[in-house]
Amino acid sequence: MKKTVTLTIGNTDFIFNVTANDHSDFIDSVSRGGSVCGASHNFAMRSIDKTQKDDLKTLLDASPGAEVQIAGALKGEFAPELDIAVKK
């Protein structure tokens, strides 16, 4: 499964092509106690459209913590929360 997500950051539209594997790698890394910043950076850089990779890298270098916000938005769009209840 692959989903294209467009995030407008500042005045620029960034196109991300998020795959189930990218999402799983992000969740697995954070769940194992890895760096949230590192996992978020990797998730964003793996998912960004190839033509915008340099622009995203420049943005991330200039905006500490942006990778966590971007990864959160990507995760929310790729795997939205479901309303789940346990029936007794």
PLY file of the C-alpha trace (Angstrom):
ply
format ascii 1.0
element vertex 88
property float x
property float y
property float z
element edge 87
property int vertex1
property int vertex2
end_header
0.00 0.00 0.00
1.21 3.48 -0.87
-0.49 6.78 -0.15
0.46 10.18 -1.49
0.20 12.91 1.15
0.74 16.60 0.41
1.78 18.75 3.36
1.92 22.51 3.03
4.83 23.69 5.16
5.18 27.44 5.16
4.45 28.39 1.57
5.65 25.14 0.01
3.68 22.01 -0.82
5.74 18.91 -0.09
4.65 15.63 -1.62
5.27 12.46 0.35
4.76 8.94 -0.95
4.21 6.96 2.23
4.38 3.18 2.04
3.27 0.62 4.59
6.93 -0.36 5.00
8.00 3.25 5.74
5.21 3.57 8.30
6.07 0.24 9.93
9.76 1.08 10.12
8.88 4.37 11.86
6.59 2.72 14.41
9.00 -0.17 15.02
11.95 2.16 15.59
10.08 4.31 18.11
8.58 1.25 19.84
12.02 -0.28 20.34
13.11 2.84 22.19
14.93 4.46 19.30
15.29 8.19 18.93
11.97 9.80 18.02
13.82 12.56 16.18
15.94 10.07 14.23
12.98 7.85 13.36
10.94 10.90 12.32
13.77 12.24 10.16
14.19 8.88 8.44
10.42 8.54 7.89
10.18 11.99 6.30
13.30 11.60 4.14
12.30 8.12 2.91
8.80 9.29 2.02
9.50 12.65 0.35
9.18 12.85 -3.42
12.64 12.47 -4.95
12.44 15.87 -6.64
11.96 17.60 -3.26
14.52 15.74 -1.18
17.06 18.60 -1.14
14.36 21.16 -0.26
13.12 19.04 2.64
16.66 18.51 3.91
17.23 22.28 3.88
13.98 22.81 5.79
14.87 20.18 8.39
18.36 21.62 8.86
16.89 25.10 9.46
13.98 24.01 11.68
14.91 21.84 14.66
12.05 19.54 15.62
10.26 19.91 12.29
10.84 16.24 11.49
8.70 15.18 14.47
5.83 17.44 13.38
6.07 16.20 9.80
6.18 12.54 10.83
3.15 13.07 13.06
1.17 14.59 10.20
2.22 11.81 7.82
1.32 9.10 10.32
-2.06 10.70 10.98
-2.89 10.78 7.28
-1.50 7.34 6.45
-3.04 5.49 9.39
-5.91 7.54 10.81
-7.26 6.61 14.21
-10.11 4.14 14.20
-13.01 4.18 16.60
-12.60 0.78 18.28
-14.57 -0.54 21.21
-14.48 -3.91 22.95
-17.92 -5.44 23.14
-18.70 -7.27 26.36
0 1
1 2
2 3
3 4
4 5
5 6
6 7
7 8
8 9
9 10
10 11
11 12
12 13
13 14
14 15
15 16
16 17
17 18
18 19
19 20
20 21
21 22
22 23
23 24
24 25
25 26
26 27
27 28
28 29
29 30
30 31
31 32
32 33
33 34
34 35
35 36
36 37
37 38
38 39
39 40
40 41
41 42
42 43
43 44
44 45
45 46
46 47
47 48
48 49
49 50
50 51
51 52
52 53
53 54
54 55
55 56
56 57
57 58
58 59
59 60
60 61
61 62
62 63
63 64
64 65
65 66
66 67
67 68
68 69
69 70
70 71
71 72
72 73
73 74
74 75
75 76
76 77
77 78
78 79
79 80
80 81
81 82
82 83
83 84
84 85
85 86
86 87
